[in-house]
Amino acid sequence: MTSLFAPVEADLELLTDSLKQLIGARHPILYAAAEYLFTTTGKRVRPAIVLLIARLLSPQGEISLRHRRLAEITEMIHNASLVHDDVVDESNLRRGIPTVNQSFSNRVAVLAGDFLFAQSSWYLAHLDNLQVVKLLSEVIMDLAEGEIQQGLNSFDAELTLEAYLQKSYYKTASLIANSAKASAVLSEVSPELQECFYQYGKNLGLAFQIVDDILDFTGSEEVLGKPAGSDLQNGHLTAPAIYALEEYPGIGTLLEREFSQEGDLEQALAWVRQSQGINRARDLALHHARLAAQCLESLEVSPVQECLYNLTEYVVRRLY
């Protein structure tokens, strides 16, 4: 994965070290929980995009300290949301590793998530850019809104594709879109170019989430780092299942009785896999990946521009 981010590979290594220093050690348990997150490192896609845009838009190709701090804030917000998601979903594994709530407790996990949100807000305020503060504050509201929508719509067979995409924007795409735009804002480029990077992040984020939702049906527990089919089991209707419902309305019956009878979940998963739902969801992911790629067409070709473009291909390549 690091080779995908070659122009900022060294910067991402610095970011991990810096994050551990930023969280501080005011409380040993909170520090341990937060450090655990940054040690069990993920792909770092979100801060990588912030850093790539910063490098792309800099006349000398250099990354400013404010851009580096923005990348760190972005990763803090992302990890805070993951900790809270795992508590709400009662997840024991993430990326094949025990979650913070599993390793410590729900109470510590909630506090660790709150701690990271608070830390990110404090560092955000110190960037001294009101527009960037507004963009990232909106992300934190969107994350909460997405989690509330997901909770309210659990086991709801009437969920529309539009509502699913809106929730996916709140939970995944908002952070990528608004942090990408914030990076452009700090680079002091035109509003049109700022909007271009917002649309890039939005569509890349939607493609990313749709692909994740497909993999929940097609991937193995080993690859997913969590049990396959867990979204549906938790009552979360995603693109493949929404499409599959058109062919197999019986999925709705099983969903609404919350898979309470033996074999219900296995039957619902089988119907989704037999339907055109996965193929149609794949087409939807490709559509958003192409929209993200189109946002880069007006930019001068360079190693960084190619890196951002390759990311739109990488997102959907995970399906093949």
Buried (B, 14 or more C-beta within 10 A) or exposed (E): EEEBBEBBBEBBEBBBEBBBEBBEEEBEEBBBBBBBBBEBBBEBBBBBBBBBBBBBBBEEEEBEEBBBBBBBBBBBBBBBBBBBBBBBBEBEBBEEEBBBBBBBBBEBBBBBBBBBBEBBBEBBEEBEBEEBBEBBBBBBEBBBBBBEBBEEBBBBBEBEBEBBBBBBBBBBBBBBBBBBBBBBBBBEBEEEBBEBBBBBBBBBBBBBBBBBBBBBBBBEEEEBEBEBBBBBBBBBBBBBBBBBBEBBEEBBEBBBEBBEEEEBBEBBBEBBBEBBBBEBBBEBBBBBBBBBBBBBEEBEEEEBBEBBBBBBEBBBEBBE
